[in-house]
Amino acid sequence: SIFAGTRITRLGLLLADSLATAICTGLNKDPNAKLLISEGSKTNFGYVATFGKQSLNNDNLGIAVFFHPDNFNGFADDEFNHIVKLKPRNGRLTYYFAAAWEGEPDGIKTEREFTEYINQTANELANPVQVIVQ
């Protein structure tokens, strides 16, 4: 699902194989990008993110994967990737990704702005708006 008016896309997985104990996702390593990670907490989703001049046009680009801390099963990496390992619950797993480009309208241009954005988003994902009808 793509959330209109935001940078967020939600991925919901329903796993047919009940033996699946881990799903890995992540981001490519780029020598021009700084790695930002958080395991999350009761008040914030965790994330793996990168920010820097990692576009083909040498523009600042931030990319993030957000996950619920209850699904977190560790960070890893290899020669080409920053990886987050996630544990499905009852055959289901939901996580989110986002990208922010400095050239978009009101684009995020600095690492500080991107860090503020991912921390705010991690908090919003962990604390969704609730509507109570009485």
N, CA, C and O atoms as a printed pandas DataFrame, in Angstrom:
     atom_number atom_name residue_name chain_id  residue_number  x_coord  y_coord  z_coord
0              1         N          SER        A               1    0.839   -1.178    0.000
1              2        CA          SER        A               1    0.000    0.000    0.000
2              3         C          SER        A               1    0.879    1.234    0.000
3              4         O          SER        A               1    1.855    1.308    0.746
4              5         N          ILE        A               2    0.538    2.196   -0.829
5              6        CA          ILE        A               2    1.237    3.476   -0.857
6              7         C          ILE        A               2    0.352    4.486   -0.138
7              8         O          ILE        A               2   -0.830    4.614   -0.458
8              9         N          PHE        A               3    0.910    5.199    0.826
9             10        CA          PHE        A               3    0.155    6.193    1.581
10            11         C          PHE        A               3    0.223    7.531    0.843
11            12         O          PHE        A               3    1.272    8.174    0.803
12            13         N          ALA        A               4   -0.892    7.938    0.268
13            14        CA          ALA        A               4   -0.947    9.170   -0.518
14            15         C          ALA        A               4   -0.490   10.362    0.309
15            16         O          ALA        A               4   -0.837   10.494    1.483
16            17         N          GLY        A               5    0.292   11.226   -0.324
17            18        CA          GLY        A               5    0.753   12.435    0.335
18            19         C          GLY        A               5    1.919   12.232    1.283
19            20         O          GLY        A               5    2.334   13.168    1.967
20            21         N          THR        A               6    2.456   11.011    1.334
21            22        CA          THR        A               6    3.612   10.726    2.189
22            23         C          THR        A               6    4.681   10.023    1.362
23            24         O          THR        A               6    4.494    9.760    0.174
24            25         N          ARG        A               7    5.784    9.729    1.998
25            26        CA          ARG        A               7    6.865    8.975    1.361
26            27         C          ARG        A               7    6.778    7.481    1.701
27            28         O          ARG        A               7    7.647    6.707    1.302
28            29         N          ILE        A               8    5.754    7.079    2.421
29            30        CA          ILE        A               8    5.663    5.738    3.013
30            31         C          ILE        A               8    4.940    4.747    2.111
31            32         O          ILE        A               8    3.905    5.060    1.524
32            33         N          THR        A               9    5.502    3.546    2.013
33            34        CA          THR        A               9    4.858    2.398    1.392
34            35         C          THR        A               9    4.851    1.257    2.401
35            36         O          THR        A               9    5.872    0.968    3.026
36            37         N          ARG        A              10    3.698    0.607    2.559
37            38        CA          ARG        A              10    3.561   -0.513    3.501
38            39         C          ARG        A              10    3.575   -1.829    2.730
39            40         O          ARG        A              10    2.904   -1.971    1.707
40            41         N          LEU        A              11    4.347   -2.784    3.233
41            42        CA          LEU        A              11    4.382   -4.122    2.661
42            43         C          LEU        A              11    3.840   -5.095    3.701
43            44         O          LEU        A              11    4.358   -5.178    4.814
44            45         N          GLY        A              12    2.807   -5.820    3.334
45            46        CA          GLY        A              12    2.230   -6.832    4.213
46            47         C          GLY        A              12    2.429   -8.198    3.597
47            48         O          GLY        A              12    2.014   -8.447    2.466
48            49         N          LEU        A              13    3.069   -9.087    4.348
49            50        CA          LEU        A              13    3.335  -10.435    3.848
50            51         C          LEU        A              13    2.502  -11.447    4.610
51            52         O          LEU        A              13    2.409  -11.382    5.836
52            53         N          LEU        A              14    1.900  -12.375    3.897
53            54        CA          LEU        A              14    1.221  -13.521    4.473
54            55         C          LEU        A              14    1.998  -14.732    3.984
55            56         O          LEU        A              14    2.017  -15.030    2.790
56            57         N          LEU        A              15    2.636  -15.423    4.913
57            58        CA          LEU        A              15    3.538  -16.513    4.553
58            59         C          LEU        A              15    2.805  -17.841    4.541
59            60         O          LEU        A              15    2.227  -18.245    5.550
60            61         N          ALA        A              16    2.824  -18.521    3.406
61            62        CA          ALA        A              16    2.160  -19.807    3.276
62            63         C          ALA        A              16    2.903  -20.887    4.042
63            64         O          ALA        A              16    2.289  -21.841    4.519
64            65         N          ASP        A              17    4.205  -20.752    4.165
65            66        CA          ASP        A              17    5.021  -21.741    4.859
66            67         C          ASP        A              17    5.115  -21.362    6.330
67            68         O          ASP        A              17    5.812  -20.414    6.690
68            69         N          SER        A              18    4.413  -22.101    7.171
69            70        CA          SER        A              18    4.411  -21.781    8.605
70            71         C          SER        A              18    5.769  -22.009    9.250
71            72         O          SER        A              18    5.983  -21.603   10.392
72            73         N          LEU        A              19    6.688  -22.649    8.538
73            74        CA          LEU        A              19    8.022  -22.881    9.082
74            75         C          LEU        A              19    8.951  -21.687    8.862
75            76         O          LEU        A              19   10.063  -21.658    9.390
76            77         N          ALA        A              20    8.495  -20.701    8.081
77            78        CA          ALA        A              20    9.328  -19.509    7.837
78            79         C          ALA        A              20    9.523  -18.775    9.156
79            80         O          ALA        A              20    8.559  -18.307    9.763
80            81         N          THR        A              21   10.756  -18.676    9.590
81            82        CA          THR        A              21   11.054  -18.043   10.877
82            83         C          THR        A              21   11.734  -16.695   10.721
83            84         O          THR        A              21   11.866  -15.960   11.700
84            85         N          ALA        A              22   12.165  -16.358    9.530
85            86        CA          ALA        A              22   12.829  -15.070    9.333
86            87         C          ALA        A              22   12.673  -14.615    7.889
87            88         O          ALA        A              22   12.683  -15.412    6.951
88            89         N          ILE        A              23   12.532  -13.323    7.751
89            90        CA          ILE        A              23   12.518  -12.661    6.454
90            91         C          ILE        A              23   13.613  -11.605    6.523
91            92         O          ILE        A              23   13.745  -10.909    7.529
92            93         N          CYS        A              24   14.384  -11.485    5.475
93            94        CA          CYS        A              24   15.426  -10.459    5.427
94            95         C          CYS        A              24   15.074   -9.430    4.374
95            96         O          CYS        A              24   14.599   -9.764    3.289
96            97         N          THR        A              25   15.310   -8.189    4.707
97            98        CA          THR        A              25   15.177   -7.097    3.757
98            99         C          THR        A              25   16.283   -6.107    4.069
99           100         O          THR        A              25   17.027   -6.297    5.031
100          101         N          GLY        A              26   16.403   -5.070    3.285
101          102        CA          GLY        A              26   17.451   -4.106    3.578
102          103         C          GLY        A              26   17.686   -3.159    2.434
103          104         O          GLY        A              26   16.835   -2.974    1.564
104          105         N          LEU        A              27   18.865   -2.561    2.452
105          106        CA          LEU        A              27   19.250   -1.540    1.491
106          107         C          LEU        A              27   20.629   -1.838    0.939
107          108         O          LEU        A              27   21.453   -2.479    1.592
108          109         N          ASN        A              28   20.867   -1.366   -0.269
109          110        CA          ASN        A              28   22.198   -1.559   -0.845
110          111         C          ASN        A              28   23.209   -0.652   -0.149
111          112         O          ASN        A              28   22.863    0.431    0.322
112          113         N          LYS        A              29   24.449   -1.101   -0.090
113          114        CA          LYS        A              29   25.534   -0.277    0.446
114          115         C          LYS        A              29   26.001    0.666   -0.648
115          116         O          LYS        A              29   26.169    0.269   -1.801
116          117         N          ASP        A              30   26.206    1.911   -0.271
117          118        CA          ASP        A              30   26.736    2.902   -1.195
118          119         C          ASP        A              30   27.847    3.635   -0.462
119          120         O          ASP        A              30   27.623    4.128    0.644
120          121         N          PRO        A              31   29.027    3.721   -1.040
121          122        CA          PRO        A              31   30.136    4.388   -0.342
122          123         C          PRO        A              31   29.881    5.863   -0.058
123          124         O          PRO        A              31   30.561    6.461    0.775
124          125         N          ASN        A              32   28.901    6.456   -0.748
125          126        CA          ASN        A              32   28.576    7.871   -0.541
126          127         C          ASN        A              32   27.463    8.088    0.482
127          128         O          ASN        A              32   27.059    9.226    0.719
128          129         N          ALA        A              33   26.964    7.014    1.088
129          130        CA          ALA        A              33   25.818    7.125    1.991
130          131         C          ALA        A              33   26.192    6.702    3.403
131          132         O          ALA        A              33   26.942    5.748    3.606
132          133         N          LYS        A              34   25.657    7.426    4.367
133          134        CA          LYS        A              34   25.855    7.101    5.779
134          135         C          LYS        A              34   24.746    6.160    6.235
135          136         O          LYS        A              34   23.579    6.352    5.892
136          137         N          LEU        A              35   25.114    5.146    7.006
137          138        CA          LEU        A              35   24.158    4.186    7.559
138          139         C          LEU        A              35   23.585    4.723    8.862
139          140         O          LEU        A              35   24.320    5.220    9.715
140          141         N          LEU        A              36   22.270    4.619    9.008
141          142        CA          LEU        A              36   21.560    4.998   10.228
142          143         C          LEU        A              36   20.693    3.807   10.629
143          144         O          LEU        A              36   19.926    3.304    9.808
144          145         N          ILE        A              37   20.802    3.345   11.882
145          146        CA          ILE        A              37   20.016    2.187   12.312
146          147         C          ILE        A              37   19.436    2.419   13.703
147          148         O          ILE        A              37   19.973    3.178   14.510
148          149         N          SER        A              38   18.314    1.733   13.954
149          150        CA          SER        A              38   17.688    1.714   15.275
150          151         C          SER        A              38   16.924    0.410   15.409
151          152         O          SER        A              38   16.241   -0.008   14.474
152          153         N          GLU        A              39   17.033   -0.238   16.567
153          154        CA          GLU        A              39   16.277   -1.455   16.832
154          155         C          GLU        A              39   14.821   -1.158   17.173
155          156         O          GLU        A              39   13.981   -2.057   17.149
156          157         N          GLY        A              40   14.520    0.098   17.491
157          158        CA          GLY        A              40   13.174    0.478   17.877
158          159         C          GLY        A              40   12.967    0.327   19.374
159          160         O          GLY        A              40   13.856   -0.121   20.097
160          161         N          SER        A              41   11.776    0.707   19.828
161          162        CA          SER        A              41   11.429    0.662   21.245
162          163         C          SER        A              41    9.918    0.596   21.369
163          164         O          SER        A              41    9.217    0.450   20.367
164          165         N          LYS        A              42    9.411    0.703   22.585
165          166        CA          LYS        A              42    7.960    0.690   22.782
166          167         C          LYS        A              42    7.286    1.887   22.124
167          168         O          LYS        A              42    6.102    1.828   21.791
168          169         N          THR        A              43    8.035    2.975   21.934
169          170        CA          THR        A              43    7.437    4.190   21.374
170          171         C          THR        A              43    7.884    4.494   19.954
171          172         O          THR        A              43    7.439    5.482   19.370
172          173         N          ASN        A              44    8.759    3.664   19.383
173          174        CA          ASN        A              44    9.269    3.932   18.035
174          175         C          ASN        A              44    9.514    2.641   17.269
175          176         O          ASN        A              44    9.990    1.654   17.831
176          177         N          PHE        A              45    9.186    2.656   15.993
177          178        CA          PHE        A              45    9.578    1.560   15.123
178          179         C          PHE        A              45   11.095    1.600   14.955
179          180         O          PHE        A              45   11.718    2.646   15.136
180          181         N          GLY        A              46   11.674    0.480   14.616
181          182        CA          GLY        A              46   13.083    0.435   14.274
182          183         C          GLY        A              46   13.262    0.754   12.801
183          184         O          GLY        A              46   12.294    0.827   12.044
184          185         N          TYR        A              47   14.527    0.945   12.401
185          186        CA          TYR        A              47   14.782    1.222   10.990
186          187         C          TYR        A              47   16.225    0.916   10.620
187          188         O          TYR        A              47   17.115    0.874   11.469
188          189         N          VAL        A              48   16.423    0.705    9.343
189          190        CA          VAL        A              48   17.730    0.719    8.704
190          191         C          VAL        A              48   17.585    1.735    7.577
191          192         O          VAL        A              48   16.653    1.661    6.776
192          193         N          ALA        A              49   18.517    2.683    7.523
193          194        CA          ALA        A              49   18.390    3.779    6.561
194          195         C          ALA        A              49   19.767    4.207    6.076
195          196         O          ALA        A              49   20.776    3.978    6.743
196          197         N          THR        A              50   19.790    4.828    4.911
197          198        CA          THR        A              50   21.021    5.420    4.391
198          199         C          THR        A              50   20.691    6.808    3.858
199          200         O          THR        A              50   19.580    7.071    3.398
200          201         N          PHE        A              51   21.696    7.697    3.933
201          202        CA          PHE        A              51   21.524    9.037    3.395
202          203         C          PHE        A              51   22.844    9.523    2.819
203          204         O          PHE        A              51   23.903    9.324    3.413
204          205         N          GLY        A              52   22.771   10.159    1.668
205          206        CA          GLY        A              52   23.957   10.740    1.050
206          207         C          GLY        A              52   23.763   10.901   -0.441
207          208         O          GLY        A              52   22.660   10.731   -0.960
208          209         N          LYS        A              53   24.824   11.225   -1.111
209          210        CA          LYS        A              53   24.793   11.443   -2.561
210          211         C          LYS        A              53   24.829   10.085   -3.270
211          212         O          LYS        A              53   25.833    9.701   -3.870
212          213         N          GLN        A              54   23.705    9.378   -3.180
213          214        CA          GLN        A              54   23.632    8.021   -3.711
214          215         C          GLN        A              54   22.708    7.887   -4.924
215          216         O          GLN        A              54   22.346    6.775   -5.308
216          217         N          SER        A              55   22.328    9.017   -5.525
217          218        CA          SER        A              55   21.549    8.942   -6.760
218          219         C          SER        A              55   22.508    8.946   -7.951
219          220         O          SER        A              55   23.671    9.327   -7.817
220          221         N          LEU        A              56   22.022    8.530   -9.092
221          222        CA          LEU        A              56   22.841    8.546  -10.306
222          223         C          LEU        A              56   23.171    9.966  -10.734
223          224         O          LEU        A              56   24.103   10.188  -11.508
224          225         N          ASN        A              57   22.401   10.934  -10.225
225          226        CA          ASN        A              57   22.624   12.338  -10.550
226          227         C          ASN        A              57   23.461   13.042   -9.474
227          228         O          ASN        A              57   23.603   14.265   -9.494
228          229         N          ASN        A              58   24.013   12.262   -8.534
229          230        CA          ASN        A              58   24.833   12.786   -7.443
230          231         C          ASN        A              58   24.048   13.719   -6.526
231          232         O          ASN        A              58   24.592   14.694   -6.006
232          233         N          ASP        A              59   22.760   13.414   -6.332
233          234        CA          ASP        A              59   21.897   14.172   -5.427
234          235         C          ASP        A              59   21.822   13.448   -4.087
235          236         O          ASP        A              59   22.062   12.244   -4.006
236          237         N          ASN        A              60   21.485   14.198   -3.037
237          238        CA          ASN        A              60   21.231   13.576   -1.746
238          239         C          ASN        A              60   19.935   12.787   -1.815
239          240         O          ASN        A              60   18.912   13.271   -2.298
240          241         N          LEU        A              61   20.005   11.572   -1.324
241          242        CA          LEU        A              61   18.872   10.661   -1.324
242          243         C          LEU        A              61   18.891    9.893   -0.015
243          244         O          LEU        A              61   19.925    9.368    0.396
244          245         N          GLY        A              62   17.748    9.833    0.629
245          246        CA          GLY        A              62   17.598    9.029    1.840
246          247         C          GLY        A              62   16.640    7.890    1.581
247          248         O          GLY        A              62   15.597    8.076    0.955
248          249         N          ILE        A              63   16.992    6.705    2.063
249          250        CA          ILE        A              63   16.164    5.518    1.887
250          251         C          ILE        A              63   16.065    4.841    3.251
251          252         O          ILE        A              63   17.057    4.761    3.975
252          253         N          ALA        A              64   14.871    4.353    3.608
253          254        CA          ALA        A              64   14.697    3.720    4.914
254          255         C          ALA        A              64   13.736    2.549    4.834
255          256         O          ALA        A              64   12.798    2.545    4.037
256          257         N          VAL        A              65   13.988    1.550    5.678
257          258        CA          VAL        A              65   13.067    0.452    5.929
258          259         C          VAL        A              65   12.697    0.541    7.407
259          260         O          VAL        A              65   13.575    0.584    8.269
260          261         N          PHE        A              66   11.387    0.568    7.701
261          262        CA          PHE        A              66   10.885    0.654    9.078
262          263         C          PHE        A              66   10.235   -0.670    9.455
263          264         O          PHE        A              66    9.611   -1.318    8.615
264          265         N          PHE        A              67   10.379   -1.080   10.723
265          266        CA          PHE        A              67    9.822   -2.349   11.185
266          267         C          PHE        A              67    9.397   -2.236   12.639
267          268         O          PHE        A              67    9.941   -1.433   13.398
268          269         N          HIS        A              68    8.421   -3.047   13.019
269          270        CA          HIS        A              68    7.981   -3.098   14.409
270          271         C          HIS        A              68    9.063   -3.787   15.236
271          272         O          HIS        A              68    9.587   -4.818   14.814
272          273         N          PRO        A              69    9.409   -3.244   16.401
273          274        CA          PRO        A              69   10.488   -3.850   17.191
274          275         C          PRO        A              69   10.207   -5.290   17.617
275          276         O          PRO        A              69   11.146   -6.050   17.855
276          277         N          ASP        A              70    8.924   -5.685   17.719
277          278        CA          ASP        A              70    8.605   -7.074   18.063
278          279         C          ASP        A              70    9.026   -8.042   16.962
279          280         O          ASP        A              70    9.190   -9.235   17.217
280          281         N          ASN        A              71    9.202   -7.541   15.740
281          282        CA          ASN        A              71    9.629   -8.385   14.627
282          283         C          ASN        A              71   11.138   -8.394   14.427
283          284         O          ASN        A              71   11.655   -9.180   13.632
284          285         N          PHE        A              72   11.844   -7.531   15.136
285          286        CA          PHE        A              72   13.291   -7.383   14.937
286          287         C          PHE        A              72   14.037   -8.643   15.383
287          288         O          PHE        A              72   13.798   -9.170   16.470
288          289         N          ASN        A              73   14.947   -9.115   14.520
289          290        CA          ASN        A              73   15.732  -10.308   14.817
290          291         C          ASN        A              73   17.217  -10.079   14.512
291          292         O          ASN        A              73   17.980  -11.040   14.412
292          293         N          GLY        A              74   17.629   -8.820   14.366
293          294        CA          GLY        A              74   19.037   -8.514   14.197
294          295         C          GLY        A              74   19.363   -7.807   12.904
295          296         O          GLY        A              74   18.627   -7.875   11.920
296          297         N          PHE        A              75   20.502   -7.120   12.942
297          298        CA          PHE        A              75   21.062   -6.497   11.749
298          299         C          PHE        A              75   22.190   -7.371   11.236
299          300         O          PHE        A              75   22.822   -8.098   12.003
300          301         N          ALA        A              76   22.437   -7.301    9.961
301          302        CA          ALA        A              76   23.551   -8.019    9.346
302          303         C          ALA        A              76   23.995   -7.196    8.140
303          304         O          ALA        A              76   23.364   -6.200    7.788
304          305         N          ASP        A              77   25.069   -7.619    7.526
305          306        CA          ASP        A              77   25.477   -6.991    6.272
306          307         C          ASP        A              77   26.330   -7.974    5.489
307          308         O          ASP        A              77   26.815   -8.975    6.018
308          309         N          ASP        A              78   26.495   -7.662    4.237
309          310        CA          ASP        A              78   27.419   -8.401    3.397
310          311         C          ASP        A              78   28.149   -7.378    2.545
311          312         O          ASP        A              78   28.076   -6.180    2.822
312          313         N          GLU        A              79   28.823   -7.811    1.556
313          314        CA          GLU        A              79   29.621   -6.905    0.736
314          315         C          GLU        A              79   28.786   -5.813    0.070
315          316         O          GLU        A              79   29.278   -4.710   -0.167
316          317         N          PHE        A              80   27.531   -6.117   -0.229
317          318        CA          PHE        A              80   26.717   -5.202   -1.022
318          319         C          PHE        A              80   25.503   -4.625   -0.297
319          320         O          PHE        A              80   24.880   -3.697   -0.813
320          321         N          ASN        A              81   25.145   -5.141    0.883
321          322        CA          ASN        A              81   23.854   -4.812    1.496
322          323         C          ASN        A              81   23.932   -4.560    2.985
323          324         O          ASN        A              81   24.762   -5.133    3.691
324          325         N          HIS        A              82   23.032   -3.673    3.457
325          326        CA          HIS        A              82   22.705   -3.506    4.870
326          327         C          HIS        A              82   21.411   -4.290    5.063
327          328         O          HIS        A              82   20.432   -4.044    4.358
328          329         N          ILE        A              83   21.390   -5.223    6.000
329          330        CA          ILE        A              83   20.283   -6.166    6.118
330          331         C          ILE        A              83   19.647   -6.061    7.496
331          332         O          ILE        A              83   20.339   -5.879    8.498
332          333         N          VAL        A              84   18.315   -6.177    7.538
333          334        CA          VAL        A              84   17.600   -6.343    8.793
334          335         C          VAL        A              84   16.850   -7.670    8.701
335          336         O          VAL        A              84   16.165   -7.953    7.718
336          337         N          LYS        A              85   17.003   -8.480    9.761
337          338        CA          LYS        A              85   16.319   -9.773    9.840
338          339         C          LYS        A              85   15.059   -9.581   10.672
339          340         O          LYS        A              85   15.103   -9.033   11.774
340          341         N          LEU        A              86   13.926  -10.042   10.125
341          342        CA          LEU        A              86   12.635   -9.850   10.770
342          343         C          LEU        A              86   11.945  -11.183   11.012
343          344         O          LEU        A              86   12.014  -12.084   10.176
344          345         N          LYS        A              87   11.275  -11.311   12.168
345          346        CA          LYS        A              87   10.538  -12.514   12.538
346          347         C          LYS        A              87    9.056  -12.306   12.260
347          348         O          LYS        A              87    8.453  -11.389   12.818
348          349         N          PRO        A              88    8.463  -13.126   11.418
349          350        CA          PRO        A              88    7.008  -13.059   11.236
350          351         C          PRO        A              88    6.301  -13.506   12.517
351          352         O          PRO        A              88    6.852  -14.276   13.303
352          353         N          ARG        A              89    5.107  -13.026   12.711
353          354        CA          ARG        A              89    4.246  -13.447   13.824
354          355         C          ARG        A              89    2.986  -14.064   13.232
355          356         O          ARG        A              89    2.277  -13.420   12.458
356          357         N          ASN        A              90    2.711  -15.307   13.597
357          358        CA          ASN        A              90    1.533  -16.016   13.098
358          359         C          ASN        A              90    1.452  -16.000   11.571
359          360         O          ASN        A              90    0.372  -15.842   11.001
360          361         N          GLY        A              91    2.600  -16.163   10.918
361          362        CA          GLY        A              91    2.643  -16.222    9.465
362          363         C          GLY        A              91    2.456  -14.878    8.776
363          364         O          GLY        A              91    2.230  -14.832    7.566
364          365         N          ARG        A              92    2.545  -13.782    9.527
365          366        CA          ARG        A              92    2.349  -12.443    8.956
366          367         C          ARG        A              92    3.517  -11.533    9.320
367          368         O          ARG        A              92    4.122  -11.659   10.385
368          369         N          LEU        A              93    3.812  -10.621    8.411
369          370        CA          LEU        A              93    4.852   -9.628    8.661
370          371         C          LEU        A              93    4.502   -8.364    7.886
371          372         O          LEU        A              93    4.183   -8.419    6.698
372          373         N          THR        A              94    4.564   -7.232    8.567
373          374        CA          THR        A              94    4.343   -5.941    7.927
374          375         C          THR        A              94    5.560   -5.069    8.193
375          376         O          THR        A              94    6.041   -4.984    9.323
376          377         N          TYR        A              95    6.049   -4.429    7.156
377          378        CA          TYR        A              95    7.104   -3.440    7.322
378          379         C          TYR        A              95    6.877   -2.341    6.290
379          380         O          TYR        A              95    6.008   -2.460    5.426
380          381         N          TYR        A              96    7.655   -1.282    6.383
381          382        CA          TYR        A              96    7.448   -0.099    5.571
382          383         C          TYR        A              96    8.768    0.335    4.950
383          384         O          TYR        A              96    9.837    0.030    5.479
384          385         N          PHE        A              97    8.696    1.042    3.832
385          386        CA          PHE        A              97    9.891    1.693    3.315
386          387         C          PHE        A              97    9.536    3.091    2.849
387          388         O          PHE        A              97    8.377    3.407    2.576
388          389         N          ALA        A              98   10.568    3.921    2.766
389          390        CA          ALA        A              98   10.398    5.307    2.344
390          391         C          ALA        A              98   11.656    5.767    1.628
391          392         O          ALA        A              98   12.748    5.249    1.865
392          393         N          ALA        A              99   11.490    6.740    0.755
393          394        CA          ALA        A              99   12.625    7.375    0.094
394          395         C          ALA        A              99   12.376    8.877    0.068
395          396         O          ALA        A              99   11.249    9.329   -0.132
396          397         N          ALA        A             100   13.445    9.644    0.275
397          398        CA          ALA        A             100   13.359   11.105    0.281
398          399         C          ALA        A             100   14.485   11.651   -0.585
399          400         O          ALA        A             100   15.659   11.357   -0.361
400          401         N          TRP        A             101   14.113   12.441   -1.564
401          402        CA          TRP        A             101   15.077   12.988   -2.519
402          403         C          TRP        A             101   15.130   14.493   -2.350
403          404         O          TRP        A             101   14.093   15.137   -2.190
404          405         N          GLU        A             102   16.322   15.061   -2.384
405          406        CA          GLU        A             102   16.452   16.506   -2.187
406          407         C          GLU        A             102   15.769   17.313   -3.288
407          408         O          GLU        A             102   15.442   18.480   -3.070
408          409         N          GLY        A             103   15.544   16.729   -4.460
409          410        CA          GLY        A             103   14.939   17.444   -5.571
410          411         C          GLY        A             103   13.424   17.444   -5.580
411          412         O          GLY        A             103   12.817   18.113   -6.417
412          413         N          GLU        A             104   12.795   16.711   -4.671
413          414        CA          GLU        A             104   11.332   16.697   -4.623
414          415         C          GLU        A             104   10.835   18.018   -4.018
415          416         O          GLU        A             104   11.608   18.712   -3.358
416          417         N          PRO        A             105    9.555   18.380   -4.231
417          418        CA          PRO        A             105    9.040   19.597   -3.592
418          419         C          PRO        A             105    9.244   19.522   -2.073
419          420         O          PRO        A             105    8.876   18.529   -1.446
420          421         N          ASP        A             106    9.820   20.556   -1.493
421          422        CA          ASP        A             106   10.163   20.586   -0.064
422          423         C          ASP        A             106   11.050   19.402    0.310
423          424         O          ASP        A             106   10.894   18.821    1.384
424          425         N          GLY        A             107   11.967   19.050   -0.565
425          426        CA          GLY        A             107   12.833   17.892   -0.383
426          427         C          GLY        A             107   13.745   17.994    0.834
427          428         O          GLY        A             107   14.077   19.082    1.305
428          429         N          ILE        A             108   14.131   16.835    1.317
429          430        CA          ILE        A             108   15.058   16.723    2.436
430          431         C          ILE        A             108   16.466   16.843    1.869
431          432         O          ILE        A             108   16.885   16.028    1.047
432          433         N          LYS        A             109   17.186   17.856    2.308
433          434        CA          LYS        A             109   18.474   18.166    1.700
434          435         C          LYS        A             109   19.686   17.795    2.547
435          436         O          LYS        A             109   20.792   17.691    2.014
436          437         N          THR        A             110   19.507   17.591    3.858
437          438        CA          THR        A             110   20.647   17.333    4.735
438          439         C          THR        A             110   20.437   16.057    5.542
439          440         O          THR        A             110   19.314   15.582    5.707
440          441         N          GLU        A             111   21.539   15.520    6.038
441          442        CA          GLU        A             111   21.470   14.334    6.898
442          443         C          GLU        A             111   20.653   14.628    8.150
443          444         O          GLU        A             111   19.880   13.783    8.601
444          445         N          ARG        A             112   20.822   15.825    8.713
445          446        CA          ARG        A             112   20.065   16.192    9.918
446          447         C          ARG        A             112   18.564   16.167    9.633
447          448         O          ARG        A             112   17.796   15.618   10.424
448          449         N          GLU        A             113   18.135   16.756    8.508
449          450        CA          GLU        A             113   16.717   16.749    8.141
450          451         C          GLU        A             113   16.212   15.326    7.939
451          452         O          GLU        A             113   15.097   15.001    8.349
452          453         N          PHE        A             114   17.020   14.473    7.311
453          454        CA          PHE        A             114   16.604   13.096    7.074
454          455         C          PHE        A             114   16.502   12.329    8.393
455          456         O          PHE        A             114   15.560   11.562    8.589
456          457         N          THR        A             115   17.452   12.526    9.290
457          458        CA          THR        A             115   17.409   11.866   10.595
458          459         C          THR        A             115   16.158   12.290   11.361
459          460         O          THR        A             115   15.495   11.454   11.974
460          461         N          GLU        A             116   15.834   13.575   11.331
461          462        CA          GLU        A             116   14.602   14.051   11.973
462          463         C          GLU        A             116   13.380   13.397   11.333
463          464         O          GLU        A             116   12.451   12.993   12.034
464          465         N          TYR        A             117   13.378   13.292   10.011
465          466        CA          TYR        A             117   12.250   12.681    9.309
466          467         C          TYR        A             117   12.086   11.208    9.707
467          468         O          TYR        A             117   10.976   10.783   10.026
468          469         N          ILE        A             118   13.163   10.431    9.695
469          470        CA          ILE        A             118   13.000    9.003   10.006
470          471         C          ILE        A             118   12.644    8.793   11.476
471          472         O          ILE        A             118   11.893    7.871   11.794
472          473         N          ASN        A             119   13.160    9.620   12.373
473          474        CA          ASN        A             119   12.780    9.489   13.783
474          475         C          ASN        A             119   11.317    9.856   14.002
475          476         O          ASN        A             119   10.624    9.191   14.772
476          477         N          GLN        A             120   10.838   10.904   13.337
477          478        CA          GLN        A             120    9.429   11.283   13.434
478          479         C          GLN        A             120    8.543   10.182   12.850
479          480         O          GLN        A             120    7.525    9.822   13.441
480          481         N          THR        A             121    8.929    9.652   11.700
481          482        CA          THR        A             121    8.149    8.601   11.057
482          483         C          THR        A             121    8.129    7.337   11.916
483          484         O          THR        A             121    7.083    6.701   12.047
484          485         N          ALA        A             122    9.268    6.964   12.504
485          486        CA          ALA        A             122    9.334    5.794   13.388
486          487         C          ALA        A             122    8.384    5.956   14.566
487          488         O          ALA        A             122    7.753    4.989   14.994
488          489         N          ASN        A             123    8.277    7.169   15.091
489          490        CA          ASN        A             123    7.363    7.441   16.198
490          491         C          ASN        A             123    5.909    7.379   15.734
491          492         O          ASN        A             123    5.066    6.805   16.425
492          493         N          GLU        A             124    5.608    7.959   14.581
493          494        CA          GLU        A             124    4.238    7.945   14.058
494          495         C          GLU        A             124    3.767    6.533   13.740
495          496         O          GLU        A             124    2.613    6.197   14.006
496          497         N          LEU        A             125    4.634    5.704   13.177
497          498        CA          LEU        A             125    4.250    4.329   12.862
498          499         C          LEU        A             125    3.948    3.524   14.129
499          500         O          LEU        A             125    3.073    2.659   14.123
500          501         N          ALA        A             126    4.666    3.808   15.202
501          502        CA          ALA        A             126    4.462    3.093   16.464
502          503         C          ALA        A             126    3.253    3.617   17.228
503          504         O          ALA        A             126    2.767    2.957   18.146
504          505         N          ASN        A             127    2.770    4.786   16.860
505          506        CA          ASN        A             127    1.666    5.427   17.581
506          507         C          ASN        A             127    0.615    5.916   16.597
507          508         O          ASN        A             127    0.431    7.123   16.439
508          509         N          PRO        A             128   -0.084    4.987   15.929
509          510        CA          PRO        A             128   -1.050    5.407   14.912
510          511         C          PRO        A             128   -2.233    6.154   15.543
511          512         O          PRO        A             128   -2.568    5.965   16.712
512          513         N          VAL        A             129   -2.839    6.997   14.730
513          514        CA          VAL        A             129   -4.018    7.730   15.161
514          515         C          VAL        A             129   -5.132    6.733   15.436
515          516         O          VAL        A             129   -5.357    5.811   14.653
516          517         N          GLN        A             130   -5.827    6.921   16.549
517          518        CA          GLN        A             130   -6.946    6.057   16.882
518          519         C          GLN        A             130   -8.197    6.907   16.941
519          520         O          GLN        A             130   -8.195    7.988   17.530
520          521         N          VAL        A             131   -9.268    6.418   16.331
521          522        CA          VAL        A             131  -10.546    7.102   16.344
522          523         C          VAL        A             131  -11.528    6.243   17.126
523          524         O          VAL        A             131  -11.712    5.060   16.837
524          525         N          ILE        A             132  -12.150    6.856   18.116
525          526        CA          ILE        A             132  -13.142    6.153   18.927
526          527         C          ILE        A             132  -14.496    6.791   18.662
527          528         O          ILE        A             132  -14.669    7.993   18.860
528          529         N          VAL        A             133  -15.454    5.990   18.213
529          530        CA          VAL        A             133  -16.802    6.469   17.947
530          531         C          VAL        A             133  -17.679    6.038   19.117
531          532         O          VAL        A             133  -17.743    4.859   19.467
532          533         N          GLN        A             134  -18.346    7.013   19.708
533          534        CA          GLN        A             134  -19.206    6.699   20.861
534          535         C          GLN        A             134  -20.654    6.895   20.523
535          536         O          GLN        A             134  -21.520    6.679   21.371
